[in-house]
Amino acid sequence: MKLYIAEKPSLGRAIADVLPKPHKKQQGYIQVGNGDIVTWCIGHILEQAEPEAYGEHYKKWQLEHLPIIPESWQLKPKYKTKSQLTVIRNWLKKANEVIHAGDPDREGQLLVDEVLNYLKLSKTKTSAVKRLLISDLNPAAVKKALSQLKSNQAYMPLSVSALARSRADWLYGINLTRALTIQGGKAGYQGVLSVGRVQTPVLGLVVNRDREIANFVSKPFYEVEAELSLNQSTPNQNTDSQATSAPNIMAKWQPSEACQPYQDEDGRVVVKALAENVVSRIHQQPAKVTELTKQDKQQNAPLPYNLSALQIDAAKRYAMNAKLVLDVCQALYEKHKLITYPRSDCRYLPTEHFSQAPQILAMLKDSQLPLAKQLSDADPKRKSRAWQDSKVGAHHAIIPTTKSPAKLNLNNFEKNVYQLICRQYAAQFFPAYCYQQIKASFSIAGGLFTASTNIVSQLGWKSLFTPSPNSKGGSTKAEQAKSNSNKADDGEQQNNNPALANLTQGQTLFCQQGHLREKQTEPPKHFTDASLLAAMTGIARFVTDKSLKAILKETDGLGTEATRAGIIDLLFKRGFLQRQGKQIHATDAGKGLIDALPNDCTQPDMTARWELSLNQIADKACSYGQFMQPIEGSLHGLINLLSQHLPSSLQGLKSPQKPAYKKRRKTSHRKRKSTV
């Protein structure tokens, strides 16, 4: 008898649906026609034991007990899912073959592995466990996955990586949360001060941004633009048809090295008299074209989504927070079976998926989606850069499945997110966005002025990025395309100088007048859901260690695709963050917590190193011991540091959490546990 162990009931049902019938649906499992059994976990049905499991004296929160470092780690069944663990235990004893069907990611691998280990599956059976990787719950995709079973042993490094992450987070969170809460209590703060190796640096990003804005002092700076025409008419004078039909060119002054004493550190002119002098000097003066370049450029379609990229776009487009987008994606994946596995960190696709393109595009054309009418130009034979086997790991980019949404009753959130996913996939089958970039330099009264423009020759994939009927406000095609590509490039500049296309090298124009533009420096913007997620995924910008910064540009950011939404949501629930419209601000308690900790705990450098090492464990480039030993050693120093002084930043503050810490102590210590 084969025993299939899925991560969730929905995945278990999807597996059973393609196995022999008739089926007998029982409590916690499904028996299929040939006698095989499909059962499931309900997420993590095991959890790390609390400190008191390692000694009764740990029930009291005392500094002298810290750091708590278990010699032999213990797991315990979650109370609500104990009965499901019993179901798995009973069938595991009878199984001849076990198929691991956890989700295709680090946590999904550990989730089932730890159950097999906890239930003491024999070494012989453990070595024979097969791995089933499913990223699409539709029957055809599940059948294909069942025909491609692999040895579970090949995924052990991924499991070890997840185990190291789980234990390290427990050590860091439990010990620092207890230490800071104890010291905070002595300073008069009554509440749990939760610390986590990811959540705390995320909070630190918001606190630092809030303070940067609060301390910002706006300063004036000055720019000069020259208004150029093809003849010497004055601005109010009408001459021949050529002059009236050709739009004027606006060229921006580029200060020379001699102007450096009058500029700030960012090269902005801060002395108004200098700018006024330039305006007066260029008035009614000839402007010679000293350099003219015309370059054909193209921009390929943005890659299909991973979870973070999708969350960022949904936040910009529909003001959806990260947790909501994840929940919607789970519904589209598990309930409606319209998209592939959503908790993906990959934006590429395996080449074998390319054969499904005609079927998916045909489905989308008949789907009645707003973009359906635009898909007539999609070419299913066009192969974009998205299909690269070498860049696909355990899971691939989020794309639509072959199932049609036409007869499904989707809510507005589901429609919007599904539309984004479909559009990003469809863009892979459109030609590049092509344009000619024109740059010109002008010499006016001895000064250098520049202007540029882009002339679109082929809209290509950008034709898909028109405003959705459900969006608020509306925007231009270029703006929508920009919001869905990772980086704005030259192709995104406004076409505000079309007359440049008619210029020639050495040509002389006429400066009708100069314009003085007085501007003010602006503070950085408060974080929003979109920008905070972008900061977490592009964490290299906030890392102070230069060597680590260089490495992180090519690797993962702060947290993982599966955890980022939960981390942000957790900080709101614990009262450390609050919303003001779309803006995210730190509360007084959040600021006090950050001030009470050493800088190393509030900056992303440490957790970025962790993620890098965890990826190395999964790639067999680092061992469990090499990762854990330094963490255990550093805890002693951190505890000593926190115990040496009381956190004055927390004096006079009340806990934003309810119930209060004292009430929690009387009921259940379980809720004190710190998570990432």
Secondary structure in CASP SS format (residue, H / E / C, confidence):
PFRMAT SS
TARGET T0000
AUTHOR 0000-0000-0000
METHOD secondary structure of the structure
MODEL  1
M C 1.00
K E 1.00
L E 1.00
Y E 1.00
I E 1.00
A E 1.00
E C 1.00
K C 1.00
P H 1.00
S H 1.00
L H 1.00
G H 1.00
R H 1.00
A H 1.00
I H 1.00
A H 1.00
D C 1.00
V C 1.00
L C 1.00
P C 1.00
K C 1.00
P C 1.00
H C 1.00
K E 1.00
K E 1.00
Q E 1.00
Q C 1.00
G C 1.00
Y E 1.00
I E 1.00
Q E 1.00
V C 1.00
G C 1.00
N C 1.00
G C 1.00
D C 1.00
I E 1.00
V E 1.00
T E 1.00
W E 1.00
C C 1.00
I C 1.00
G C 1.00
H C 1.00
I C 1.00
L E 1.00
E E 1.00
Q E 1.00
A C 1.00
E C 1.00
P H 1.00
E H 1.00
A H 1.00
Y H 1.00
G C 1.00
E H 1.00
H H 1.00
Y H 1.00
K H 1.00
K C 1.00
W C 1.00
Q C 1.00
L H 1.00
E H 1.00
H H 1.00
L C 1.00
P C 1.00
I C 1.00
I C 1.00
P C 1.00
E C 1.00
S C 1.00
W C 1.00
Q C 1.00
L E 1.00
K E 1.00
P E 1.00
K C 1.00
Y H 1.00
K H 1.00
T H 1.00
K H 1.00
S H 1.00
Q H 1.00
L H 1.00
T H 1.00
V H 1.00
I H 1.00
R H 1.00
N H 1.00
W H 1.00
L H 1.00
K H 1.00
K H 1.00
A C 1.00
N C 1.00
E E 1.00
V E 1.00
I E 1.00
H E 1.00
A E 1.00
G C 1.00
D C 1.00
P C 1.00
D C 1.00
R H 1.00
E H 1.00
G H 1.00
Q H 1.00
L H 1.00
L H 1.00
V H 1.00
D H 1.00
E H 1.00
V H 1.00
L H 1.00
N H 1.00
Y H 1.00
L C 1.00
K C 1.00
L C 1.00
S C 1.00
K H 1.00
T H 1.00
K H 1.00
T H 1.00
S H 1.00
A C 1.00
V C 1.00
K E 1.00
R E 1.00
L C 1.00
L C 1.00
I C 1.00
S C 1.00
D C 1.00
L C 1.00
N C 1.00
P H 1.00
A H 1.00
A H 1.00
V H 1.00
K H 1.00
K H 1.00
A H 1.00
L H 1.00
S C 1.00
Q C 1.00
L C 1.00
K E 1.00
S E 1.00
N H 1.00
Q H 1.00
A H 1.00
Y H 1.00
M H 1.00
P H 1.00
L H 1.00
S H 1.00
V H 1.00
S H 1.00
A H 1.00
L H 1.00
A H 1.00
R H 1.00
S H 1.00
R H 1.00
A H 1.00
D H 1.00
W H 1.00
L H 1.00
Y H 1.00
G H 1.00
I H 1.00
N H 1.00
L H 1.00
T H 1.00
R H 1.00
A H 1.00
L H 1.00
T H 1.00
I H 1.00
Q H 1.00
G H 1.00
G H 1.00
K H 1.00
A C 1.00
G C 1.00
Y C 1.00
Q C 1.00
G C 1.00
V C 1.00
L C 1.00
S C 1.00
V C 1.00
G C 1.00
R C 1.00
V C 1.00
Q H 1.00
T H 1.00
P H 1.00
V H 1.00
L H 1.00
G H 1.00
L H 1.00
V H 1.00
V H 1.00
N H 1.00
R H 1.00
D H 1.00
R H 1.00
E H 1.00
I H 1.00
A H 1.00
N C 1.00
F C 1.00
V C 1.00
S C 1.00
K C 1.00
P E 1.00
F E 1.00
Y E 1.00
E E 1.00
V E 1.00
E E 1.00
A E 1.00
E E 1.00
L E 1.00
S E 1.00
L C 1.00
N C 1.00
Q C 1.00
S C 1.00
T C 1.00
P C 1.00
N C 1.00
Q C 1.00
N C 1.00
T C 1.00
D C 1.00
S H 1.00
Q H 1.00
A H 1.00
T H 1.00
S H 1.00
A C 1.00
P C 1.00
N C 1.00
I E 1.00
M E 1.00
A E 1.00
K E 1.00
W E 1.00
Q E 1.00
P C 1.00
S C 1.00
E H 1.00
A H 1.00
C H 1.00
Q H 1.00
P H 1.00
Y H 1.00
Q E 1.00
D C 1.00
E C 1.00
D C 1.00
G C 1.00
R C 1.00
V E 1.00
V C 1.00
V C 1.00
K H 1.00
A H 1.00
L H 1.00
A H 1.00
E H 1.00
N H 1.00
V H 1.00
V H 1.00
S H 1.00
R H 1.00
I H 1.00
H C 1.00
Q C 1.00
Q E 1.00
P E 1.00
A E 1.00
K E 1.00
V E 1.00
T E 1.00
E E 1.00
L E 1.00
T E 1.00
K E 1.00
Q E 1.00
D E 1.00
K E 1.00
Q E 1.00
Q E 1.00
N C 1.00
A C 1.00
P C 1.00
L C 1.00
P C 1.00
Y E 1.00
N C 1.00
L H 1.00
S H 1.00
A H 1.00
L H 1.00
Q H 1.00
I H 1.00
D H 1.00
A H 1.00
A H 1.00
K H 1.00
R H 1.00
Y H 1.00
A C 1.00
M C 1.00
N C 1.00
A H 1.00
K H 1.00
L H 1.00
V H 1.00
L H 1.00
D H 1.00
V H 1.00
C H 1.00
Q H 1.00
A H 1.00
L H 1.00
Y H 1.00
E H 1.00
K H 1.00
H C 1.00
K C 1.00
L C 1.00
I E 1.00
T C 1.00
Y C 1.00
P C 1.00
R C 1.00
S C 1.00
D C 1.00
C C 1.00
R C 1.00
Y C 1.00
L E 1.00
P C 1.00
T H 1.00
E H 1.00
H H 1.00
F H 1.00
S H 1.00
Q H 1.00
A H 1.00
P H 1.00
Q H 1.00
I H 1.00
L H 1.00
A H 1.00
M H 1.00
L H 1.00
K H 1.00
D C 1.00
S C 1.00
Q C 1.00
L C 1.00
P C 1.00
L C 1.00
A H 1.00
K H 1.00
Q H 1.00
L H 1.00
S H 1.00
D H 1.00
A C 1.00
D C 1.00
P C 1.00
K C 1.00
R C 1.00
K C 1.00
S C 1.00
R C 1.00
A C 1.00
W E 1.00
Q C 1.00
D H 1.00
S H 1.00
K H 1.00
V C 1.00
G C 1.00
A C 1.00
H C 1.00
H C 1.00
A C 1.00
I E 1.00
I C 1.00
P E 1.00
T C 1.00
T C 1.00
K C 1.00
S C 1.00
P C 1.00
A C 1.00
K C 1.00
L C 1.00
N C 1.00
L C 1.00
N C 1.00
N H 1.00
F H 1.00
E H 1.00
K H 1.00
N H 1.00
V H 1.00
Y H 1.00
Q H 1.00
L H 1.00
I H 1.00
C H 1.00
R H 1.00
Q H 1.00
Y H 1.00
A H 1.00
A H 1.00
Q H 1.00
F H 1.00
F C 1.00
P C 1.00
A C 1.00
Y E 1.00
C E 1.00
Y E 1.00
Q E 1.00
Q E 1.00
I E 1.00
K E 1.00
A E 1.00
S E 1.00
F E 1.00
S E 1.00
I E 1.00
A C 1.00
G C 1.00
G E 1.00
L E 1.00
F E 1.00
T E 1.00
A E 1.00
S E 1.00
T E 1.00
N E 1.00
I E 1.00
V E 1.00
S E 1.00
Q E 1.00
L C 1.00
G H 1.00
W H 1.00
K H 1.00
S H 1.00
L H 1.00
F C 1.00
T C 1.00
P C 1.00
S C 1.00
P C 1.00
N C 1.00
S C 1.00
K C 1.00
G C 1.00
G C 1.00
S C 1.00
T C 1.00
K H 1.00
A H 1.00
E H 1.00
Q H 1.00
A H 1.00
K H 1.00
S H 1.00
N C 1.00
S C 1.00
N C 1.00
K C 1.00
A C 1.00
D C 1.00
D H 1.00
G H 1.00
E H 1.00
Q C 1.00
Q C 1.00
N C 1.00
N C 1.00
N C 1.00
P H 1.00
A H 1.00
L H 1.00
A H 1.00
N H 1.00
L C 1.00
T C 1.00
Q C 1.00
G C 1.00
Q C 1.00
T E 1.00
L E 1.00
F E 1.00
C E 1.00
Q E 1.00
Q E 1.00
G E 1.00
H E 1.00
L E 1.00
R E 1.00
E E 1.00
K E 1.00
Q E 1.00
T C 1.00
E C 1.00
P C 1.00
P C 1.00
K C 1.00
H C 1.00
F E 1.00
T C 1.00
D H 1.00
A H 1.00
S H 1.00
L H 1.00
L H 1.00
A H 1.00
A H 1.00
M H 1.00
T H 1.00
G C 1.00
I H 1.00
A H 1.00
R H 1.00
F H 1.00
V C 1.00
T C 1.00
D C 1.00
K H 1.00
S H 1.00
L H 1.00
K H 1.00
A H 1.00
I H 1.00
L H 1.00
K C 1.00
E C 1.00
T C 1.00
D C 1.00
G C 1.00
L C 1.00
G C 1.00
T C 1.00
E C 1.00
A C 1.00
T C 1.00
R H 1.00
A H 1.00
G H 1.00
I H 1.00
I H 1.00
D H 1.00
L H 1.00
L H 1.00
F H 1.00
K H 1.00
R C 1.00
G C 1.00
F C 1.00
L E 1.00
Q E 1.00
R E 1.00
Q E 1.00
G C 1.00
K C 1.00
Q E 1.00
I E 1.00
H E 1.00
A E 1.00
T C 1.00
D H 1.00
A H 1.00
G H 1.00
K H 1.00
G H 1.00
L H 1.00
I H 1.00
D H 1.00
A H 1.00
L C 1.00
P C 1.00
N H 1.00
D H 1.00
C H 1.00
T H 1.00
Q C 1.00
P C 1.00
D H 1.00
M H 1.00
T H 1.00
A H 1.00
R H 1.00
W H 1.00
E H 1.00
L H 1.00
S H 1.00
L H 1.00
N H 1.00
Q H 1.00
I H 1.00
A H 1.00
D C 1.00
K C 1.00
A C 1.00
C C 1.00
S C 1.00
Y H 1.00
G H 1.00
Q H 1.00
F H 1.00
M H 1.00
Q H 1.00
P H 1.00
I H 1.00
E H 1.00
G H 1.00
S H 1.00
L H 1.00
H H 1.00
G H 1.00
L H 1.00
I H 1.00
N H 1.00
L H 1.00
L H 1.00
S H 1.00
Q C 1.00
H C 1.00
L C 1.00
P C 1.00
S H 1.00
S H 1.00
L H 1.00
Q C 1.00
G C 1.00
L C 1.00
K C 1.00
S C 1.00
P C 1.00
Q C 1.00
K C 1.00
P C 1.00
A C 1.00
Y H 1.00
K H 1.00
K H 1.00
R H 1.00
R H 1.00
K H 1.00
T C 1.00
S C 1.00
H H 1.00
R H 1.00
K H 1.00
R H 1.00
K C 1.00
S C 1.00
T C 1.00
V C 1.00
END
